[in-house]
Amino acid sequence: MLQALKVGLLIERSNRKNIVALLAIVVIVFGCMFFIKAQSVGDQLHEKKGDYYNSRAVLSKFQVQDASTDGDGSDLFKNLTQQKSAIALQIAALTVEDYPMYYEASLRIADLRKQAFELEDYEKVKNLLPSKLQNSMNFLYFKTMYDSGEDSVSDLSQYIPFLLYFFSLVGVGWYIFISFYTSSILLDDFEHSSIIKGYPVRFDQYILSKCIIAFLYVIAFVALIFISAAPLIFNGFGDISEPVQVYLGEPTLISSASYIALCIVYMLVISLFVMLLSIILNVLLKNMYLTLFVHFILFFLPVIFPSIISMFRYNPFHFMNFNEILNGMPIDLAIPVDITMNIGLVIMIVCIFGMLFIIKTFFSTGKIKRA
């Protein structure tokens, strides 16, 4: 086993696939930095101006009415008008950097939207406003920030806020990235089997050594994210305890450090899941492109047909884009599904043990044979 690891590490050290993957991580991180700068992502003032124009679009759904307290306007119209005024107050507060006022106005908006859900004709504007779950999470966040007297807003040009933003998006592509990385995890050695015929090794031991080596590279990928973002420390480290909204069976706030740690755990478990699935597909299909095809079909089916999530709620592939689950996306489906990433973690771990059992039981065939 140790000999298999030693030889495997020597082989992988010069494998161009690993070098390309490491460079890809660096490019993605720096690309994200430039995207944030170019698109003013995280610029609260810029975003609230967009919200203001959106509030005007919402009000355009109604005929001009008297929105005063004693006016003849509908309750919903009055509510939406108050939301528009509160957004204008947000913009003013951000302009003069009065952040307690900003959080107070934000809390007011969340409260008004909570009231709007129960008003007549809300269905006319529901698609232009946050969902009930998203609004509940916003209310919890802004109440916490207002009650604590927070006097600043997150700046994505700083280290921790950038990492938080990056890890809040990484679920979209992590499964795909690892699928590409592991799609030929066994096939490369099968093409050069003379390298490993110098010593006898059971197939399950060989697979274990390949998994350990690939997993070490995955850890290096995650570490490289932190290293690549290090230049942002010069702009400030940021607040590692800043609360983040997540759905864990109910709207919850956790610290930025906890959110990043949670994402890393999910990324590592997903990597192991994909790795073992790639091994099984390599052995059965003996083709990298077919392996990738199966990966993509399994991953994109729930994305293209969200109703599948309602029909098969415990399908492990629903949990691969973990950021959406943490945001409560399944709750907002046409047929709501109450699933969380804690459930997903258990399901993926069970699947990992299941795949290990399959590999141990059916793939332990003595010496490695050419595919």
Sequence and secondary structure as in RCSB ss.txt:
>XXXX:A:sequence
MLQALKVGLLIERSNRKNIVALLAIVVIVFGCMFFIKAQSVGDQLHEKKGDYYNSRAVLSKFQVQDASTDGDGSD
LFKNLTQQKSAIALQIAALTVEDYPMYYEASLRIADLRKQAFELEDYEKVKNLLPSKLQNSMNFLYFKTMYDSGE
DSVSDLSQYIPFLLYFFSLVGVGWYIFISFYTSSILLDDFEHSSIIKGYPVRFDQYILSKCIIAFLYVIAFVALI
FISAAPLIFNGFGDISEPVQVYLGEPTLISSASYIALCIVYMLVISLFVMLLSIILNVLLKNMYLTLFVHFILFF
LPVIFPSIISMFRYNPFHFMNFNEILNGMPIDLAIPVDITMNIGLVIMIVCIFGMLFIIKTFFSTGKIKRA
>XXXX:A:secstr
 HHHHHHHHHHHHT HHHHHHHHHHHHHHHHHHHHHHHHTTT HHHHHHHHHHHHHHHHTTS     STTSSS H
HHHHHHHHHHHHHHHHHHHHTT HHHHHHHHHHHHHHHHHHTTSTTGGGTGGGS  HHHHHHHHHHHHHHHHTT 
     TTSHHHHHHHHHTTTHHHHHHHHHHHHTTTTHHHHHTGGGTTTS   HHHHHHHHHHHHHHHHHHHHHHH
HHHTGGGGGG    TT EEEEESSSEEEEEHHHHHHHHHHHHHHHHHHHHHHHHHHHHHH  HHHHHHHHHHHHH
HHHH THHHHHSTT GGGGSSHHHHHTTGGGGSSS     HHHHHHHHHHHHHHHHHHHHHHS  SS    
